[in-house]
Amino acid sequence: MVASDHRTFVFLGLAGEGDYIGEGGMLRRADGEDEWVDISKGLPANPQVRALAIRPDDPKIVFAGTDKGVYRSKDRGDTWEALNDAGPGKEVWSLVIHPDNPDVMFAGYDPCSISRSKDGGDTWEMMDTSRVVYPHITTYMPPTGKRVIGMAIDPTNTQDMYAAIEVGGLLSSRDGGESWDSMIDGPYIKNNTLDLHQVQVSAAAPGTVHIATQTAMFRSRDKGARWEHVQVEEMFPGGSYCRDLLVAPDDPKTIYLAAGAGGGAAPPDTVQEGALFKSTDAGETYDRMDLGERVPGRMMQIAIDRAAPDHIYCAAYSGEIYSSTDGGGSWSKSMLPVEATRYLHVYPMVCG
């Protein structure tokens, strides 16, 4: 049961990428507040915040992955400290906390590398990614640097981990993150299906891996050995731009997918649109949720409060933030206090 005095705090990371780098930043809003608060003070100048994580046993502790490494706040973002995350000069693109031991966490970087902390972020060590080899179709044109854009730990066997590589396929670890190998290779005509954006594993389906790619959803029932196309509503000819995946913290059979039309592999004249999909059968099927309006930009992120799982949030590329406090039955909308552009839009979102 949720405590009567519980308040959900939502955190947003703002960034660009490549040649499209704006000011970046970090925003926060709490239940009962109308305005988003800038909490970038203490982060590096013009922070490109592309990863966030909240400590599940103490939601006051928030981790931010920036273009200058990992930062930690112990007061919900009011103040920040830089961590020695073993990746000097590397951009952080993903963070994941161990489901059984919140002192253990991993950071993923661009170019591809992964580090681990066993003491809540105080000290870090690099993991072994020396065996990683990318599918050839993803390396035939520059840039060939690969970023770890998402990570997941199988809650039923935490020795099994997965890392999604943007335009680089999937990595796996069978030793709790100590070492990593490439999981996907083969004769591809285009790299769209190897342009991964997120990976998730649900306790309701041990060994089943779900990946969101630039143009489709895929599922493996045997830890990545074989794959099948998950049929989700096509939002443009040939597929949907699938960006984020999230297993509900209170029900492992429920999985949310952030998707959209436009960008990526979509035809140039595609009208931008976003959608939030929901599966209640551990990813077998997905249905579009009614957010009350047509979303004018690709859906980018999903967040659910572990302490109040009826509190669900999703963020669109175009700056709309949709909020539900009744498990998705009804939604309200707020807008980013800055203009969303290719230089500055939502990358990560978490709440707690």
SULVEN-V394768 format. One record per pair of residues at least 12 apart in sequence whose C-alpha atoms are under 6 Angstrom apart, sorted by sequence separation. I is the first residue (numbers start at 1). J is the second residue. D is the distance in Angstrom with one decimal. If there is no record, write none. Layout:
BEGIN
I:J:D
I:J:D
END
This chain:
BEGIN
14:26:6.0
26:38:6.0
27:39:5.6
52:64:4.7
61:73:5.5
71:83:5.5
95:107:4.6
105:117:5.3
115:127:5.4
151:163:4.3
161:173:5.0
171:183:5.3
199:211:4.5
208:220:5.4
218:230:5.2
245:257:4.7
261:273:5.1
276:288:5.9
277:289:5.6
302:314:4.4
312:324:5.2
321:333:5.6
13:26:4.8
26:39:5.5
51:64:5.8
61:74:4.3
70:83:5.6
94:107:5.7
104:117:5.5
114:127:5.6
150:163:5.7
160:173:5.7
170:183:5.4
198:211:5.8
208:221:4.2
217:230:5.3
244:257:5.7
260:273:5.4
276:289:5.7
301:314:5.4
311:324:5.6
321:334:5.3
12:26:5.7
26:40:5.0
51:65:4.6
60:74:5.5
94:108:4.9
104:118:4.3
150:164:5.0
160:174:4.7
198:212:5.3
244:258:4.9
260:274:4.1
301:315:5.2
311:325:4.3
321:335:5.9
12:27:5.1
25:40:5.5
50:65:5.9
60:75:5.2
93:108:5.7
103:118:5.4
149:164:5.8
159:174:5.3
169:184:5.8
197:212:5.6
207:222:5.7
208:223:5.9
243:258:5.6
259:274:5.9
260:275:5.6
300:315:5.7
310:325:5.3
320:335:4.8
11:27:5.7
49:65:5.8
60:76:4.7
92:108:5.8
93:109:5.4
103:119:4.9
148:164:5.8
149:165:5.8
159:175:4.9
196:212:5.9
197:213:5.5
207:223:5.0
243:259:5.7
259:275:5.4
299:315:5.9
300:316:5.3
310:326:5.0
319:335:5.6
11:28:4.6
49:66:4.5
92:109:4.5
103:120:4.1
148:165:4.8
159:176:3.9
196:213:4.3
242:259:4.3
299:316:4.2
300:317:6.0
310:327:4.0
319:336:5.2
10:28:5.5
48:66:5.2
91:109:5.4
147:165:5.6
195:213:5.4
241:259:5.3
258:276:4.9
298:316:5.5
10:29:5.3
48:67:5.4
91:110:5.3
147:166:5.8
195:214:5.5
241:260:5.0
257:276:5.8
297:316:5.6
298:317:5.3
9:29:5.7
193:213:5.6
240:260:5.7
241:261:5.8
257:277:5.0
297:317:5.2
9:30:4.3
240:261:5.9
256:277:5.7
274:295:4.9
297:318:4.8
319:340:5.3
8:30:5.7
24:46:5.2
25:47:5.4
192:214:5.6
256:278:4.6
273:295:5.5
318:340:5.5
8:31:5.5
23:46:4.5
24:47:5.0
69:92:5.8
216:239:5.7
255:278:5.8
273:296:4.7
274:297:5.0
7:31:5.6
24:48:4.8
67:91:4.1
215:239:5.1
216:240:5.7
255:279:5.1
272:296:5.9
273:297:4.6
274:298:4.0
275:299:5.8
67:92:5.9
169:194:4.6
215:240:5.1
236:261:5.7
254:279:5.4
272:297:5.2
273:298:5.3
274:299:4.6
66:92:5.4
168:194:5.7
215:241:4.8
235:261:5.2
254:280:4.4
65:92:4.8
167:194:5.5
214:241:4.9
253:280:5.4
167:195:3.7
214:242:5.7
253:281:5.2
254:282:5.8
138:167:5.9
166:195:4.9
213:242:5.4
253:282:4.1
138:168:5.8
166:196:4.8
212:242:5.1
165:196:5.6
166:197:6.0
164:196:5.6
15:48:4.5
15:49:5.6
111:145:5.2
112:146:5.1
134:168:5.7
164:198:5.7
14:49:5.5
111:146:5.1
112:147:4.9
164:199:5.9
13:49:4.7
110:146:6.0
111:147:5.2
112:148:5.7
110:147:4.1
39:77:5.8
42:80:5.0
86:124:5.5
109:147:5.7
260:298:4.3
85:124:5.0
86:125:5.7
109:148:5.5
260:299:5.7
108:148:5.0
259:299:5.2
291:331:5.9
258:299:5.1
51:93:5.3
258:300:5.9
50:93:5.2
51:94:4.9
51:95:6.0
197:243:5.4
198:244:5.6
305:351:5.3
154:201:5.4
156:203:5.8
303:350:5.0
305:352:4.7
150:198:4.9
152:200:5.5
155:203:5.7
204:252:5.2
132:181:5.0
203:252:5.7
204:253:5.6
129:179:6.0
131:181:5.7
132:182:5.3
135:185:5.1
202:252:5.5
127:178:5.2
128:179:4.5
129:180:5.2
127:179:6.0
138:191:5.8
137:191:5.9
94:149:5.3
93:149:5.1
94:150:5.2
243:300:5.6
244:301:5.5
249:306:5.7
59:352:5.6
52:348:5.9
50:347:5.2
51:348:5.3
50:348:5.6
2:308:5.9
22:343:4.7
21:343:4.9
22:344:5.5
20:343:4.7
16:343:4.4
16:344:5.2
15:344:5.0
14:344:5.9
15:345:5.8
14:345:5.3
14:346:4.8
13:346:5.8
14:347:5.8
13:347:5.7
13:348:5.2
12:348:6.0
12:349:4.6
11:349:5.6
11:350:5.4
10:350:5.9
11:351:6.0
10:351:4.3
9:351:5.4
9:352:5.4
8:352:5.2
END
